[in-house]
Amino acid sequence: MSADVVIVPDNVRVLSNIAVIWLRRLLGKPVITWGHGVNFQPRASGKLLARLRSLLLRPASRHLVYTSACVEPMVKLGFDTRHIHISYNAIDTSPAVGLTASHPDVMAFRETHTLGDSPCVAFLGSWYASKRPERILEFGKALRRQIPNARVLVIGGGDGLAVLQEEGASWLTLLGPLHGRDKFIALSAASCLAITGIAGLNILDAMAVGLPVLAPRRSDHSPEIAFIEHGVNGYVTQDCMTEMAHQAAVLIPDADRLTVLQQAAKQTAMQLSIANMAQHLLAPVLLELSNAR
């Protein structure tokens, strides 16, 4: 309560967050929320909970949100656009620096996993049943009908992997959970990242090593879906693995087009740095401090 400005997560399920917002406002002190702004994966009672959420968050001085995708839904709920600030949510991608498809570590990775010169598509996530990992099989089979030597790399753990382990396909490489540089080395062996369901910060992981991202068109993506510019650094396809596989099959052999998208993806990741996010986090804080003078 003694701080000049407080930034609090906008997760209203944590009662202390709500307490901080309301107590500071009662004391006439600035408090800024930070997060999605709205629930992007609402349940059946979503409309009622969305209005309750907005009432609980409304007293905050300002609202920091992850990406531009958060702004319009908040404005529709009555938030003042002048008090909404975009933080451009990011993660530390410094372990990806210097990695390319021809880097010795990436070449060693390909040799270890007997990938040869096969084109690869990566999937990255925590694989639980709700992530529908079985769609990876649908994607892989559709892709190999068009590119017979294509391989699929699956990064991440979770009990949903059982369906992939049971398949035992020779074209499917299950890498388990990878972190830091190991994760980025595996991603660098691929031509692009494909997403089975809800997109999130795995988009930025992929773009850090210059991978275009293929994502399904759906309404419940996390805010980071805004990082994909269709036809520029990736593609948003129909929510159909066969359609997504077709897009990958068209893109991968087109070396010139693939290079353009890879360069754009890398540029996006460079812009979405931790330092950039820190500056955007600081901006509304400085506004509140200047108003207090």
Salt bridges, closest charged atoms under 4 A:
ASP10 OD1 - ARG53 NH2 3.16
GLU72 OE2 - LYS76 NZ 3.48
ASP80 OD2 - ARG82 NH2 2.67
ASP105 OD2 - HIS103 ND1 3.90
ASP105 OD2 - ARG181 NE 3.91
GLU134 OE2 - ARG132 NE 3.51
GLU167 OE2 - LYS141 NZ 3.32
ASP205 OD1 - LYS183 NZ 2.95
ASP220 OD1 - ARG218 NE 2.66
ASP239 OD1 - ARG135 NH1 2.92
ASP239 OD2 - ARG218 NH1 3.92
GLU288 OE2 - ARG62 NE 2.64
